[in-house]
Amino acid sequence: CVIKINKGASSFIREIFEMYKHYDEVIEEVQISPVRFKNIINVSIRLKEYSYAFLYIEKNGKKLPIEVQTSTIEFNKAKLHYEQKNYDTAIGILRTHQYDDIIFNLSAKVLLVQSFYEKKEFQFLESFLESFRIFILRNKEMNTASKKIHQDFIKIMNRLMKMEYASIKEIDAFKNKILSLDNLPDKAWILEKLDAL
């Protein structure tokens, strides 16, 4: 299913969701991999199976390895609230939790940016993007490629906020710039926001 989904066959998303669900019902695990946990939540989100995702977190969150347990639970709860347009709740979760793991930390910052954008809190978003930029510059854990990807994301978001009154020509040029960037975090979301202008 994963191979088919990665090749673009989205019809397998429901199938893998049902497999995950069945597995959870019949197998009692002592510990769950953070990767599988995240995949189950992501599949649930894609299918808008939010109730199941919240139940899965409650039932299985404590089975995650202790060192990533809180981060994984809190981030996935925030992501679920974001997907349900409960932006204030998502922001509250993300801002009150410290993410020691660099991947969770970056993902949380990207999700905060998206939440502020959805709420149209552009003045606050502008200052948050600046603090995000400084965080990236000073961070010693990030490799050069990761820094570049997130710096591009910040630049794109700063420009996206100013595109409301742009001409069709400017929007098309901006869209082409976005499409040319590899590994941009949540590129599809950015393009969707641009199309909505």
MOCOR-V876093 format. One record per pair of residues at least 12 apart in sequence whose C-alpha atoms are under 10 Angstrom apart, sorted by the first residue. I is the first residue (numbers start at 1). J is the second residue. If there is no record, write none. Layout:
I_J, I_J
This chain:
1_13, 1_14, 1_15, 1_16, 1_17, 1_19, 2_16, 10_46, 13_43, 13_44, 13_46, 13_47, 14_43, 14_44, 14_46, 14_47, 16_40, 16_43, 16_44, 17_39, 17_40, 17_41, 17_42, 17_43, 17_44, 17_46, 17_47, 17_49, 18_44, 20_36, 20_37, 20_39, 20_40, 20_43, 20_44, 21_40, 21_44, 21_52, 21_56, 24_56, 24_59, 24_60, 28_60, 29_60, 29_63, 30_60, 30_62, 30_63, 30_64, 30_65, 31_60, 31_61, 31_62, 31_63, 31_64, 31_65, 31_66, 32_60, 32_61, 32_62, 32_63, 32_64, 32_65, 33_63, 33_64, 33_65, 34_61, 34_63, 34_64, 34_65, 34_68, 34_69, 34_72, 34_73, 35_64, 35_72, 37_53, 37_56, 37_57, 37_60, 37_61, 37_63, 37_64, 37_72, 37_73, 37_76, 38_57, 38_72, 38_73, 38_75, 38_76, 40_52, 40_53, 40_56, 40_57, 41_53, 41_54, 41_56, 41_57, 41_76, 41_77, 41_79, 41_80, 42_76, 42_79, 42_80, 44_56, 44_80, 45_79, 45_80, 45_83, 45_84, 46_83, 48_80, 48_83, 48_84, 49_80, 50_80, 50_81, 50_83, 50_84, 51_80, 53_76, 53_77, 53_80, 54_73, 54_76, 54_77, 54_80, 54_81, 57_72, 57_73, 57_74, 57_76, 57_77, 58_73, 58_77, 60_73, 61_73, 61_74, 67_100, 67_101, 68_99, 68_100, 68_101, 68_104, 70_97, 70_98, 70_99, 71_94, 71_97, 71_98, 71_99, 71_100, 71_101, 71_104, 71_105, 71_108, 72_99, 72_101, 72_104, 74_90, 74_93, 74_94, 74_96, 74_97, 74_98, 74_99, 74_108, 75_90, 75_93, 75_94, 75_97, 75_99, 75_104, 75_105, 75_107, 75_108, 75_111, 76_90, 76_93, 76_108, 77_89, 77_90, 77_93, 77_94, 78_90, 78_91, 78_92, 78_93, 78_94, 78_108, 78_111, 78_112, 79_91, 79_93, 79_94, 79_107, 79_108, 79_111, 79_112, 79_115, 81_93, 82_111, 82_112, 82_114, 82_115, 82_118, 83_115, 85_115, 85_118, 85_119, 86_115, 87_111, 87_112, 87_114, 87_115, 87_116, 87_117, 87_118, 87_119, 88_115, 88_116, 88_119, 89_115, 90_108, 90_111, 90_112, 90_115, 91_108, 91_109, 91_111, 91_112, 91_113, 91_114, 91_115, 91_116, 92_112, 93_108, 93_112, 94_107, 94_108, 94_109, 94_111, 94_112, 95_108, 95_109, 95_112, 101_141, 102_139, 102_141, 102_142, 103_142, 103_146, 106_132, 106_135, 106_136, 106_142, 106_146, 106_150, 106_185, 107_185, 109_128, 109_129, 109_132, 110_129, 110_132, 110_150, 110_153, 110_154, 110_185, 110_186, 111_185, 111_186, 112_125, 112_128, 112_129, 113_125, 113_126, 113_128, 113_129, 113_132, 113_153, 113_154, 113_157, 114_157, 114_186, 114_189, 114_190, 116_128, 117_157, 117_160, 117_161, 117_193, 118_193, 120_161, 121_161, 122_158, 122_161, 122_162, 123_161, 125_157, 125_158, 125_161, 126_154, 126_157, 126_158, 126_161, 128_154, 129_151, 129_153, 129_154, 129_155, 129_157, 129_158, 130_154, 130_155, 130_158, 132_150, 132_151, 132_154, 133_147, 133_150, 133_151, 133_152, 133_153, 133_154, 133_155, 134_151, 135_147, 136_148, 136_150, 136_151, 137_151, 145_183, 146_183, 146_184, 148_183, 148_184, 149_181, 149_182, 149_183, 149_184, 149_185, 150_183, 150_184, 150_185, 151_184, 152_178, 152_181, 152_182, 152_183, 152_184, 152_185, 153_178, 153_181, 153_183, 153_184, 153_185, 153_186, 153_187, 153_190, 154_185, 156_174, 156_177, 156_178, 156_184, 156_187, 156_190, 157_190, 159_174, 160_174, 160_190, 160_191, 160_193, 160_194, 160_197, 161_193, 161_194, 163_194, 163_197, 164_194, 164_196, 164_197, 165_197, 166_197, 168_197, 171_194, 171_195, 171_197, 172_194, 172_195, 174_191, 174_194, 175_190, 175_191, 175_194, 175_195, 176_191, 178_190, 178_191, 179_191
